[in-house]
Amino acid sequence: MAMGMGGKRKKRGLSRSARFTLLVVLLIGGAVKGFAQVERPRLRLPRVSTPPRLEDYRQGARNANEVCVSDFRQREPGDGTPVSLETTACLSYDRHHLYIVFICKDDPAKVRARLSRREAIFEDDVVGVVLDTFQDRRRAYLFLANPLGIQADGIVGEGQEDDYSFDTLWHSEGRVTEDGFIVWMAIPFRSLRFPATRTQTWGIALGRMIQRLNEQSFWPYITRRVAGFLQQLAVLEGLEDISPGRNWQFIPYGAFAAARFLDPAGANGPAWRTEVEGRGGMDAKFVLRDALTLDLTVNPDFSQVESDDPQVTLNQRFEVFFPEKRPFFLENAGFFRTLENLFFSRRIIDPQFGARVTGKAGPWTLGALAMDDRAPGRNVAPTDPAYGRRAAVGVLRVQREFAEQSSLGVLLTHRSFRSQSNSVLALDALLRLSPHWTFMGQIMRSFTRRDNGRFSGPAYSLDLSYSGRHFFYSGEYVDRSPRFHSQLGFIRRVDVRQMEHFVRYRWFRAGRHLQSFGPNIFTLMNWDRRGRLQDWIVSSGFQLQFTGPTAVSFRRSESFELFRDLGFRKHETALNLGTAWLRGLSLAGSLRFGTGINFYPPPGVEPFSATTTSSELEITLRPTSQLRVSQIYLYSRLGAHRRSLPPEMRGHAPEFISVFNNHLLRTKVNHQFTRELSLRVILDYAAVLPNPSLVRAEREKRVGVDLLLTYLVNPWTALYVGYTDRLENILFDPDVPTSLRRMGAPTRSTGRQIFVKFSYLFRF
């Protein structure tokens, strides 16, 4: 990292960002023209007239026409070592389905298989298939199942994390046998997108994850010595005269809710309100030219049946990220992801109409979204001219692929509400420089119009990474103007030039309980655009990975932060432990302590240095294969020594004084009665216990109750019956009846609701 980038502001010649970009281009030279690819194994599928049956494999019989592979090789912990337990996958197809049967040897008493909700299988043993139906080595389907056939599906994308928001309709069964387990999969071709040609050639990988050994194995052999997963897939041949055919989906839904809640902002002061609401709508999906998907929605179903996980939000300098959970926005979200998060769908609060097109045509990838948002016009007084108006939202993403897993793209986002608007135009590149090196870059500019005028600002983001089995490096440079603004994005900070580096090295021990270990180091420095140093961090750690799986890590960091023109030196020590050594018990915990900043002192008091302690603990019990009980506890504490307090507060203060304590507890119970029917119960407790003379926060205590009965046939055909209640330590002020006072225990219900929601999939 160039440590001197915070020097003088005015220099002749190229800007810092331009010089950095030019340096990268000179270093990579003509590498993007391509690099040699290792010849991949080929698998030719036979066509069958009779679909395979799981029961035949339980009895030791196999279809004579199918093709089977068994040379599975480890990716973790060994790289190329044969799979620890015998694994075979048999494949075939007919006119409508691709069939895959996994025969996995194991001690049935050690197999980890639970009856759980769809996509809640990642604590179990898992088998699966990756299908690159366009054979472009950039995006592929992922189908997974546990030994009982419970499903999870997603999209694997190079340069992105696996996207499990993708859902489609397919079939699976699983059985634990006397010598292991068998999983049967049937994937309809109409659930996939692929070129409209008579003969298909796809990429494929078959995998098995053995949870207790922390082992991932694949056919073909896929190594971590090469950056990227999809470029290592085998070639699947023999698929002829298949088509996704017509795929039209209509998903109507209806919802009913009755609620009683305390409205603190009533016209005549706080008051109780009762609402009974019925809501209905329709989502429709049409496949165009086999590769593009058009989604239309009227009064879309944005009811959120899954609650947000608890997070500490007290004394946070920047906005806390809560991930999207609404079904419409989750589907195909990967089409709109770029290096910078310029489209954060939770910014769209209450739409009525929407349309989305996503898909692929040759080397081109397309994503487009248009919606309205009723929330801005509902959050103003009825006398406001903006009352009842809607915001207009549009997002366009186009990407062009070239060379070996490289691409260029453009993203445009726009939001307008009456006379105000915000648009962001971004250009991005993903360049696969070699089997190990990857470069990503993005150039952005925002255009904002407000009542007081117009302004615009640029931003830049660059990332260079090296990925190997032992060594990993990532370097990033971010530059955002003070005038850069993204209303639809999630950008925590502007007016910043930041460089960060992360380096990790791992040693591996084959066939040992300790599988891998090694150090890592992270550094960060940033300045504002006037060249003033804002932050620096140097953090070093050490990680150990055991079977079980069990992971232990230690970290120590030293840092500096400038806040309100005051400089603060900070340090932190962190310990982390996670283990699922026992089949019915898993544990994850962390402890962090050091020094930090009180970002929210009371009026008239300057921010001051404080001691910090935070911890997280999650214990999960599985007493039966159908019952899961988890307990989460988050604790955060800020305290101060007398010498670190502002001078005017040191007089009679004790040697050490508490600034606040924050407790978050969640008890979550899931019982899966059948593959479709489940009951979930959540009990939440949250307490903020502040010292009002040192921090600007109220003394809050909350208890939440959340019950949800679910009958889920597939991701679109489902019935939900739920009840929620929220209790707080809040009372009507006896001295000022038109105001509220926080005191005592959380015994007052401030929001109670019962709801029923039903949706059904019609597929043609």
matplotlib code that plots the C-alpha trace (Angstrom):
import matplotlib.pyplot as plt

x = [0.0, 1.2, 1.4, 1.9, -1.4, -2.6, 0.1, -0.4, -3.7, -2.5, -0.1, 0.5, -0.3, -2.7, -4.9, -4.2, -7.1, -5.9, -2.3, -3.4, -5.6, -2.8, -0.4, -2.7, -3.2, 0.5, 1.1, -1.5, -0.4, -2.1, -2.9, -6.6, -6.2, -6.6, -4.6, -4.3, -7.1, -6.5, -8.4, -11.5, -13.0, -16.0, -19.1, -21.6, -25.1, -27.4, -31.1, -33.4, -37.0, -37.7, -36.7, -34.5, -36.1, -34.6, -35.9, -34.0, -30.7, -31.6, -31.9, -28.5, -30.0, -29.0, -30.2, -28.0, -28.2, -27.0, -23.4, -21.7, -18.7, -16.9, -13.5, -14.4, -11.4, -11.2, -11.0, -10.9, -9.0, -6.9, -6.4, -6.7, -6.8, -9.5, -12.8, -12.7, -15.9, -16.9, -19.1, -20.8, -23.1, -25.2, -26.7, -29.2, -31.9, -35.2, -37.2, -38.2, -35.7, -32.1, -31.6, -28.8, -28.6, -25.9, -24.8, -22.8, -21.1, -20.9, -21.7, -25.5, -25.0, -22.6, -24.6, -25.9, -29.4, -32.3, -35.8, -35.8, -37.3, -36.2, -32.7, -32.0, -29.6, -26.1, -25.4, -26.0, -24.2, -24.9, -24.6, -25.2, -24.7, -23.5, -24.8, -23.3, -26.0, -24.5, -20.9, -19.7, -17.9, -19.6, -22.9, -24.2, -27.2, -26.6, -28.8, -28.2, -29.9, -29.2, -29.5, -33.3, -33.8, -34.4, -33.5, -31.5, -30.8, -28.9, -26.7, -22.8, -21.3, -17.6, -16.6, -19.7, -20.8, -23.1, -26.7, -29.1, -32.0, -32.6, -35.5, -36.9, -39.1, -37.3, -37.7, -35.5, -35.8, -33.3, -32.9, -30.4, -29.4, -27.6, -24.3, -24.8, -27.4, -28.9, -30.2, -32.3, -32.7, -34.9, -34.3, -36.9, -35.5, -38.2, -36.7, -33.5, -32.4, -30.1, -29.4, -32.1, -30.0, -30.7, -27.5, -26.5, -23.0, -22.9, -20.4, -21.0, -19.6, -20.9, -20.1, -20.3, -19.8, -19.1, -19.9, -18.1, -14.8, -15.2, -14.6, -15.7, -15.1, -16.0, -16.0, -14.1, -11.2, -11.6, -8.6, -8.0, -4.6, -6.6, -8.7, -12.3, -14.6, -16.6, -13.6, -12.8, -16.1, -16.3, -18.0, -21.4, -22.4, -25.1, -28.2, -30.2, -33.7, -34.5, -36.1, -37.3, -40.5, -43.1, -42.7, -45.4, -46.0, -48.8, -48.6, -51.6, -51.6, -53.9, -53.1, -55.2, -53.9, -55.5, -53.3, -53.5, -50.6, -49.6, -49.2, -46.7, -47.3, -51.1, -52.8, -53.7, -50.7, -50.0, -53.0, -54.0, -55.0, -56.6, -56.3, -57.8, -56.3, -56.8, -54.3, -54.0, -51.9, -50.3, -46.8, -46.3, -43.3, -42.8, -39.7, -38.8, -36.7, -35.5, -33.0, -34.8, -37.3, -40.0, -41.5, -44.6, -46.2, -49.3, -49.5, -46.5, -46.2, -43.7, -44.9, -41.8, -42.4, -38.7, -37.6, -34.3, -31.5, -30.5, -27.7, -26.1, -27.2, -26.3, -23.2, -22.7, -21.1, -22.4, -25.7, -26.1, -26.8, -29.9, -30.1, -33.1, -35.6, -38.6, -39.1, -39.5, -36.2, -34.3, -34.9, -32.2, -30.6, -27.2, -28.0, -27.7, -24.7, -21.5, -18.3, -20.0, -23.5, -25.4, -28.8, -30.0, -33.5, -34.7, -34.6, -37.9, -40.4, -44.0, -44.4, -47.7, -46.5, -43.3, -41.6, -38.2, -36.4, -33.3, -31.4, -28.7, -28.4, -25.1, -22.3, -24.8, -26.3, -29.3, -31.1, -33.8, -36.2, -39.0, -41.2, -43.1, -42.9, -45.9, -43.9, -42.7, -46.2, -47.6, -45.0, -46.0, -49.0, -52.3, -51.9, -48.5, -48.6, -46.5, -49.2, -50.3, -47.5, -45.2, -41.5, -40.4, -37.6, -35.6, -32.5, -30.7, -27.8, -26.0, -22.9, -20.8, -18.5, -15.3, -12.0, -11.6, -14.2, -13.8, -16.6, -17.5, -20.7, -22.8, -25.3, -27.8, -30.1, -32.7, -35.1, -37.4, -40.0, -41.8, -39.1, -36.3, -34.2, -31.0, -29.3, -26.1, -24.2, -21.5, -19.1, -17.4, -14.9, -14.0, -10.7, -9.4, -5.7, -4.4, -5.4, -4.6, -5.0, -8.4, -9.0, -12.3, -12.9, -15.8, -16.2, -19.3, -20.9, -24.1, -26.5, -28.7, -31.5, -33.0, -35.2, -32.1, -30.2, -28.3, -25.0, -23.0, -20.0, -17.7, -16.6, -14.1, -13.5, -10.7, -9.9, -7.0, -6.8, -4.7, -6.1, -4.2, -4.4, -1.9, -1.7, -4.5, -4.2, -6.8, -6.1, -8.8, -8.8, -12.0, -12.4, -15.8, -16.4, -18.3, -21.0, -21.4, -24.9, -26.7, -30.3, -30.9, -27.5, -25.9, -22.9, -21.9, -19.3, -18.4, -15.6, -13.1, -10.0, -9.3, -6.8, -6.9, -5.0, -5.6, -3.1, -3.6, -1.3, -2.4, -0.5, -2.4, -2.1, -3.5, -5.4, -5.0, -7.6, -5.9, -6.5, -5.1, -3.6, -1.9, -1.7, -3.4, -3.0, -5.3, -4.3, -6.5, -5.8, -8.2, -8.2, -10.8, -10.5, -8.6, -5.8, -6.6, -6.0, -9.3, -8.5, -5.8, -5.9, -3.3, -4.8, -3.1, -4.6, -4.1, -6.7, -6.8, -9.3, -10.1, -12.4, -15.7, -15.9, -14.2, -12.5, -10.5, -9.1, -7.3, -6.9, -5.2, -5.6, -4.2, -6.0, -6.7, -10.0, -10.7, -14.2, -15.5, -11.9, -10.7, -8.2, -8.6, -6.1, -7.8, -7.0, -8.9, -8.3, -10.7, -11.2, -13.5, -14.6, -17.1, -17.7, -20.2, -18.1, -21.2, -24.0, -26.7, -24.9, -23.1, -21.5, -20.3, -18.9, -16.7, -15.2, -13.8, -12.4, -10.3, -10.8, -13.3, -15.2, -18.5, -20.0, -23.2, -22.4, -25.2, -25.5, -22.7, -20.2, -17.4, -16.9, -14.4, -12.4, -14.0, -13.3, -15.3, -16.4, -18.6, -19.4, -21.6, -22.7, -24.9, -25.8, -27.8, -29.3, -30.8, -32.3, -34.2, -33.9, -37.0, -36.4, -33.9, -33.4, -31.0, -30.1, -28.3, -26.9, -25.2, -23.6, -22.1, -20.6, -19.0, -17.2, -14.8, -11.9, -12.0, -8.9, -10.6, -13.7, -14.0, -12.4, -15.6, -16.9, -13.9, -14.6, -16.5, -16.6, -15.4, -12.2, -14.3, -17.8, -20.3, -21.5, -24.1, -24.8, -26.7, -28.2, -29.8, -31.2, -33.0, -34.5, -35.6, -37.4, -38.1, -40.1, -40.5, -43.5, -43.3, -41.3, -43.9, -45.3, -43.2, -43.7, -41.3, -41.3, -39.0, -38.6, -36.6, -35.3, -33.5, -32.3, -30.4, -29.2, -27.5, -25.9, -27.8, -25.1, -22.6, -24.6, -27.6, -29.8, -33.1, -33.4, -35.3, -36.4, -38.3, -39.7, -40.8, -42.9, -43.1, -45.0, -45.2, -46.9, -45.8, -47.1, -44.6, -45.1, -42.6, -41.2, -44.4, -47.2, -47.4, -49.7, -48.5, -50.3, -48.5, -48.8, -46.5, -46.4, -44.1, -43.8, -41.9, -41.1, -43.3, -46.2, -48.4, -46.8, -49.0, -47.8, -48.1, -50.9, -50.0, -46.5, -44.9, -42.4, -40.0, -39.8, -40.1, -40.2, -41.3, -44.9, -46.9, -47.9, -47.2, -47.8, -49.8, -50.7, -52.2, -51.9, -52.7, -51.0, -51.6, -50.0, -50.2, -48.2, -49.9, -47.3, -48.0]
y = [0.0, 3.5, 4.9, 8.5, 9.0, 11.5, 14.1, 17.4, 17.9, 19.6, 17.7, 18.0, 15.2, 12.3, 12.0, 9.4, 7.2, 7.5, 6.7, 3.6, 2.5, 3.0, 1.1, -1.9, -1.8, -1.7, -4.6, -6.8, -5.9, -8.2, -10.9, -10.6, -12.1, -15.4, -18.1, -21.8, -24.0, -27.5, -30.1, -31.0, -34.5, -35.3, -37.1, -38.4, -39.0, -41.8, -41.2, -43.6, -44.6, -45.3, -42.9, -44.3, -45.1, -44.6, -47.9, -49.8, -48.4, -49.3, -52.9, -52.7, -52.5, -49.9, -48.8, -50.4, -47.4, -44.8, -43.5, -43.5, -41.6, -42.4, -40.7, -37.9, -35.8, -33.5, -29.7, -29.3, -30.2, -32.3, -30.9, -33.8, -36.5, -39.2, -38.7, -40.2, -42.2, -44.1, -41.9, -42.7, -40.6, -42.1, -39.8, -40.2, -38.1, -38.4, -35.8, -33.8, -34.4, -34.8, -37.6, -37.9, -40.5, -40.3, -43.5, -42.4, -44.9, -44.0, -45.3, -44.5, -43.5, -40.7, -39.4, -35.9, -35.7, -33.7, -33.1, -29.4, -26.6, -26.1, -24.5, -25.1, -28.0, -26.5, -28.1, -31.6, -33.8, -32.6, -33.8, -31.7, -30.8, -27.6, -27.1, -24.5, -24.7, -22.0, -23.3, -19.8, -20.4, -17.4, -18.5, -21.9, -23.5, -25.2, -28.0, -29.5, -32.0, -33.6, -37.4, -37.0, -35.2, -31.7, -29.2, -26.0, -24.3, -21.3, -19.7, -19.9, -16.8, -16.1, -12.9, -13.2, -15.1, -18.1, -16.7, -18.9, -16.5, -18.4, -20.8, -23.2, -26.3, -29.7, -33.0, -35.0, -37.9, -39.3, -42.3, -43.3, -46.9, -49.6, -48.5, -44.8, -42.9, -42.5, -39.2, -39.1, -35.9, -35.1, -31.6, -30.6, -29.0, -26.4, -25.2, -24.3, -21.8, -23.0, -22.3, -23.2, -25.8, -29.5, -30.7, -29.3, -29.1, -28.0, -27.7, -30.0, -30.8, -33.3, -32.8, -34.2, -32.4, -34.6, -32.3, -33.9, -34.2, -30.7, -32.2, -31.1, -33.4, -33.1, -34.9, -33.7, -32.7, -29.0, -27.4, -24.3, -23.9, -22.2, -19.1, -19.7, -22.7, -22.8, -22.9, -26.3, -28.0, -31.1, -31.1, -32.7, -34.1, -36.2, -34.1, -34.0, -32.9, -31.3, -27.9, -25.9, -25.5, -23.0, -21.9, -19.6, -19.1, -17.3, -17.0, -15.3, -14.6, -13.4, -12.0, -11.0, -9.2, -7.8, -5.6, -3.4, -1.1, 2.1, 5.1, 7.5, 10.2, 10.5, 13.8, 14.3, 12.6, 8.8, 6.7, 3.1, 2.1, -1.0, -2.0, -4.9, -5.3, -7.6, -7.7, -9.6, -9.6, -11.6, -12.4, -13.7, -15.2, -15.7, -17.3, -15.6, -17.3, -20.0, -17.6, -14.5, -14.3, -11.6, -11.1, -8.9, -8.1, -6.3, -5.4, -7.6, -9.9, -8.1, -9.4, -10.6, -13.8, -14.2, -11.7, -9.9, -11.5, -9.5, -7.0, -4.4, -0.9, 1.2, 3.5, 2.7, 5.5, 4.3, 2.6, -1.0, -3.4, -5.7, -8.1, -8.3, -11.1, -10.3, -13.0, -10.8, -8.9, -12.0, -13.8, -13.1, -10.5, -11.5, -9.9, -6.5, -7.0, -5.1, -4.3, -1.4, -2.0, 0.5, -1.3, -2.2, -3.3, -2.5, 1.1, 0.3, 0.1, -0.2, -0.8, -1.5, -2.4, -3.8, -5.5, -7.2, -8.8, -11.0, -13.5, -14.2, -14.0, -15.2, -13.2, -10.6, -10.7, -8.4, -7.3, -4.5, -3.5, -0.9, -0.2, 2.4, 3.1, 4.4, 5.0, 8.6, 9.8, 8.1, 9.3, 13.0, 14.9, 14.8, 18.6, 18.2, 18.5, 15.2, 13.3, 10.2, 10.7, 7.8, 7.5, 6.0, 3.4, 2.0, -0.2, -1.4, -3.8, -4.9, -7.1, -8.3, -11.3, -11.9, -13.8, -16.2, -15.3, -11.6, -9.1, -5.4, -4.0, -1.0, -0.3, 2.6, 3.3, 6.0, 7.2, 10.2, 11.7, 14.8, 17.4, 15.4, 12.7, 10.7, 8.7, 6.7, 5.5, 2.9, 1.1, -2.0, -4.7, -8.2, -9.4, -12.9, -12.2, -15.7, -18.9, -17.0, -13.3, -11.4, -7.7, -5.9, -2.2, 0.2, 3.8, 5.6, 9.0, 10.2, 12.9, 14.4, 17.0, 18.6, 21.6, 23.6, 22.7, 20.0, 18.4, 15.4, 13.5, 10.6, 7.4, 4.7, 1.2, -1.2, -4.7, -7.0, -10.5, -13.6, -16.9, -20.1, -23.1, -21.7, -18.0, -15.5, -11.7, -9.0, -5.3, -2.7, 1.0, 3.1, 6.8, 8.6, 12.3, 14.2, 14.8, 11.2, 10.0, 6.7, 6.7, 3.2, 1.9, 1.0, 3.3, 3.9, 6.7, 9.3, 11.9, 9.2, 7.7, 4.3, 1.5, -1.8, -5.1, -8.6, -11.4, -14.9, -18.0, -21.5, -24.8, -28.0, -31.3, -34.3, -36.9, -35.0, -33.5, -30.2, -29.7, -26.2, -23.3, -20.0, -16.2, -13.3, -9.6, -6.7, -3.1, -0.1, 3.6, 6.3, 10.1, 12.6, 14.4, 17.2, 14.8, 14.6, 11.2, 9.7, 6.2, 3.6, -0.1, -2.8, -6.1, -9.5, -12.8, -16.6, -19.2, -23.0, -25.3, -28.8, -31.6, -31.5, -29.0, -26.7, -23.4, -21.2, -17.7, -14.9, -11.3, -8.2, -4.8, -1.3, 1.6, 5.4, 7.2, 10.8, 11.8, 15.4, 16.6, 14.6, 11.9, 8.6, 5.7, 2.4, -1.2, -4.5, -8.1, -10.7, -14.4, -16.6, -20.2, -22.3, -26.0, -28.7, -31.6, -33.3, -34.2, -32.7, -29.7, -26.7, -23.7, -20.4, -17.6, -14.5, -12.1, -8.7, -6.1, -3.0, 0.7, 2.7, 5.9, 7.1, 8.5, 9.8, 11.8, 14.0, 17.6, 19.8, 16.9, 16.1, 12.5, 10.7, 7.5, 4.5, 0.9, -1.6, -5.2, -7.2, -10.8, -13.2, -16.7, -19.1, -22.5, -24.8, -28.1, -30.8, -33.4, -35.1, -34.9, -32.7, -30.3, -27.4, -25.1, -22.2, -19.5, -16.3, -13.8, -10.5, -8.3, -4.8, -2.6, 0.8, 2.2, 5.0, 5.6, 9.0, 10.2, 9.7, 11.7, 15.3, 17.6, 19.1, 15.7, 14.3, 16.1, 13.6, 10.7, 7.3, 5.7, 3.7, 4.5, 2.6, 4.5, 1.8, -1.9, -3.5, -7.0, -8.9, -12.4, -14.6, -18.0, -19.8, -23.1, -24.9, -28.1, -29.8, -32.1, -33.3, -32.2, -29.5, -28.6, -26.7, -24.5, -21.7, -19.8, -16.8, -15.1, -11.9, -9.7, -6.4, -4.0, -0.7, 0.4, 3.8, 6.4, 9.5, 11.8, 10.1, 8.9, 10.0, 7.0, 6.0, 3.2, 0.7, -2.8, -4.9, -8.4, -9.9, -13.0, -14.4, -17.6, -18.9, -22.1, -22.9, -25.4, -25.1, -27.3, -25.4, -21.9, -20.4, -22.7, -22.1, -21.3, -19.1, -18.5, -16.1, -14.2, -11.4, -9.3, -6.7, -5.5, -2.5, -0.6, 2.3, 4.0, 7.1, 9.9, 10.6, 14.2, 14.9, 12.6, 13.4, 12.0, 8.6, 7.7, 4.7, 3.1, -0.3, -3.7, -4.5, -5.4, -3.0, -4.5, -1.9, -3.9, -7.1, -8.8, -12.0, -12.8, -15.4, -15.6, -18.0, -18.3, -20.9, -21.7, -22.3, -23.5, -23.9]
z = [0.0, -0.9, 2.6, 1.4, -0.4, 2.1, 1.1, -0.7, -2.4, -5.6, -7.9, -11.5, -13.9, -13.3, -10.2, -7.6, -8.8, -12.5, -11.6, -9.6, -12.5, -15.0, -12.8, -12.7, -16.5, -17.1, -14.7, -16.4, -19.9, -22.3, -19.8, -20.4, -23.8, -22.1, -20.4, -21.0, -19.8, -18.5, -20.5, -18.4, -18.1, -20.3, -19.4, -22.0, -20.6, -21.9, -22.5, -20.6, -21.2, -17.5, -14.7, -12.0, -8.6, -5.2, -4.0, -6.7, -5.4, -1.8, -3.1, -4.9, -8.4, -10.9, -14.3, -17.0, -19.2, -16.8, -16.4, -13.0, -11.6, -8.3, -8.5, -6.1, -4.9, -1.9, -2.2, 1.6, 3.7, 1.3, -2.2, -4.7, -2.0, -2.6, -0.8, 2.7, 2.3, -0.9, -3.1, -6.4, -8.6, -11.4, -14.1, -16.9, -18.6, -20.5, -22.4, -19.4, -16.5, -15.6, -13.1, -10.5, -7.8, -5.1, -3.3, -0.3, 2.1, 5.8, 9.3, 9.6, 13.2, 12.2, 9.2, 9.9, 8.5, 10.0, 8.9, 8.4, 6.3, 2.8, 2.6, 6.3, 5.5, 5.9, 9.3, 7.7, 5.3, 1.8, -1.8, -4.9, -8.5, -10.3, -13.8, -16.1, -18.8, -21.1, -20.5, -20.1, -16.8, -15.2, -13.8, -12.9, -11.1, -7.8, -6.5, -3.0, -0.8, 2.6, 3.2, 3.7, 0.5, 2.0, -0.7, -1.2, -4.5, -5.7, -8.3, -8.4, -9.9, -10.5, -8.6, -6.4, -3.3, -3.9, -4.2, -2.3, -3.0, -6.3, -6.1, -8.7, -8.8, -8.7, -6.9, -4.5, -2.1, 0.4, 2.7, 5.4, 4.8, 6.7, 5.0, 4.4, 2.5, -1.0, -2.5, -5.7, -7.7, -10.7, -12.2, -14.8, -17.9, -17.7, -14.5, -16.3, -18.9, -21.7, -25.4, -27.9, -29.8, -30.6, -28.9, -25.5, -24.0, -20.3, -17.5, -14.5, -11.1, -8.5, -4.9, -1.4, 2.0, 5.0, 7.9, 10.8, 8.8, 7.5, 4.1, 0.6, -2.4, -6.0, -9.3, -11.3, -9.2, -8.4, -6.7, -4.6, -6.4, -9.1, -8.5, -9.6, -9.5, -12.7, -15.0, -13.6, -14.3, -16.4, -19.8, -19.9, -23.4, -24.8, -24.1, -27.3, -28.3, -24.9, -24.3, -21.4, -23.3, -22.2, -18.7, -17.4, -13.7, -11.9, -8.1, -6.6, -2.8, -0.1, 3.3, 6.3, 9.4, 12.5, 14.7, 17.8, 18.5, 20.2, 17.9, 19.6, 17.0, 17.0, 16.3, 19.9, 21.4, 21.9, 21.3, 20.7, 17.2, 15.8, 12.1, 10.1, 6.7, 3.8, 0.9, -2.3, -5.3, -8.1, -9.3, -12.8, -14.6, -18.3, -20.0, -23.2, -25.9, -23.4, -21.7, -20.5, -17.7, -17.4, -13.9, -13.4, -10.1, -9.0, -5.3, -4.7, -1.7, 0.4, 3.7, 5.6, 7.5, 8.5, 11.2, 11.1, 13.1, 16.2, 15.7, 18.0, 16.7, 19.7, 19.4, 15.8, 13.8, 10.4, 9.3, 10.2, 7.3, 7.5, 4.6, 2.3, 3.1, 0.8, -1.8, -5.0, -4.4, -3.4, -6.7, -9.3, -7.0, -8.3, -11.7, -10.1, -7.8, -8.5, -6.6, -4.9, -3.4, -5.6, -5.5, -1.9, -2.5, 1.1, 0.0, -1.9, 1.0, -0.3, -4.1, -5.9, -9.4, -10.7, -13.6, -13.9, -16.8, -16.2, -18.3, -20.8, -24.6, -26.0, -24.2, -22.9, -19.5, -18.7, -15.6, -15.6, -12.8, -12.7, -9.7, -7.8, -4.0, -2.1, 1.2, 0.6, -0.1, 3.0, 5.4, 5.2, 6.6, 4.6, 4.1, 2.4, -1.4, -1.6, 0.2, -1.8, -4.4, -5.3, -6.0, -9.3, -9.2, -12.1, -12.3, -15.5, -15.6, -18.8, -18.9, -21.8, -21.4, -23.2, -23.1, -20.2, -17.5, -18.1, -18.5, -18.8, -17.4, -16.9, -14.1, -14.0, -11.0, -10.8, -8.1, -8.4, -6.1, -7.3, -8.1, -6.5, -8.1, -7.8, -10.6, -10.5, -13.6, -13.1, -15.4, -14.1, -15.3, -14.1, -15.6, -15.1, -15.5, -14.8, -12.9, -9.7, -10.3, -10.6, -11.1, -10.5, -11.0, -11.0, -12.0, -10.8, -11.0, -9.2, -10.4, -7.7, -8.0, -4.9, -4.2, -3.4, -6.6, -8.5, -7.8, -8.9, -7.8, -8.9, -7.1, -7.9, -6.6, -7.5, -6.3, -7.1, -5.6, -5.7, -4.7, -4.2, -1.9, 0.7, -0.1, -0.5, -1.1, -1.6, -2.2, -2.5, -3.3, -2.9, -3.7, -3.2, -3.6, -0.9, -3.6, -4.5, -3.4, -4.0, -2.7, -3.8, -2.7, 0.6, 0.9, 4.5, 3.8, 1.2, 1.1, 1.5, -0.2, 1.3, 0.7, 2.4, 2.1, 3.4, 3.3, 4.6, 4.5, 5.5, 6.2, 5.8, 7.6, 5.8, 7.9, 11.2, 13.6, 13.0, 9.3, 8.6, 10.4, 9.6, 10.1, 8.4, 8.5, 7.5, 7.0, 6.2, 5.7, 4.5, 4.1, 3.2, -0.2, 1.4, 2.3, 6.0, 7.7, 8.9, 10.0, 10.0, 11.1, 11.5, 12.5, 12.7, 13.5, 13.6, 12.7, 13.3, 11.6, 13.1, 12.1, 13.8, 12.3, 14.8, 14.2, 16.6, 15.8, 17.6, 16.5, 17.8, 16.2, 16.7, 15.0, 14.8, 14.1, 13.6, 14.8, 15.0, 14.5, 17.5, 17.1, 19.0, 19.4, 19.7, 20.2, 20.3, 21.1, 19.7, 20.3, 18.2, 18.6, 16.5, 16.8, 15.7, 17.0, 18.4, 16.1, 18.3, 19.6, 18.0, 19.6, 18.3, 20.4, 20.3, 22.8, 21.9, 24.3, 23.9, 23.6, 21.4, 21.1, 22.6, 19.4, 21.1, 24.2, 25.6, 24.4, 25.4, 25.9, 23.5, 22.3, 24.5, 24.5, 26.3, 27.0, 25.0, 25.7, 23.4, 23.1, 21.1, 22.0, 20.1, 21.3, 19.1, 20.3, 18.1, 20.6, 17.7, 13.9, 13.8, 16.7, 16.7, 19.7, 19.5, 22.1, 21.0, 23.4, 22.3, 24.9, 24.4, 27.0, 27.0, 30.0, 30.8, 33.2, 34.9, 33.0, 29.6, 30.5, 29.3, 31.9, 33.1, 34.1, 36.0, 39.3, 41.4, 38.9, 40.2, 38.8, 36.3, 35.2, 33.0, 29.9, 28.8, 28.8, 25.9, 26.1, 23.2, 23.7, 21.2, 21.9, 18.7, 18.5, 15.2, 15.0, 11.7, 11.9, 8.3, 5.2, 4.6, 8.1, 10.6, 13.7, 14.7, 18.0, 18.7, 22.0, 22.0, 24.8, 24.4, 27.0, 26.7, 30.1, 29.7, 31.9, 30.7, 31.9, 29.5, 26.5, 24.5, 24.8, 26.5, 29.0, 26.9, 27.6, 25.0, 24.8, 21.5, 20.8, 17.3, 16.4, 12.8, 11.6, 8.0, 5.4, 2.6, -0.5, -2.6, -2.4, -4.0, -2.6, 1.1, 4.0, 6.9, 10.2, 12.5, 15.7, 17.0, 20.1, 21.4, 25.0, 26.2, 29.4, 28.4, 30.2, 29.7, 31.6, 34.7, 34.7, 31.0, 29.6, 26.0, 26.3, 27.1, 29.8, 29.9, 33.2, 34.9, 33.3, 29.7, 30.5, 28.2, 24.8, 22.2, 19.0, 18.6, 15.4, 14.0, 10.3, 7.7, 4.3, 1.5, -2.0, -4.7, -7.8, -11.2, -13.7, -17.4]

ax = plt.figure().add_subplot(projection="3d")
ax.plot(x, y, z, "-o")
ax.set_aspect("equal")
plt.show()
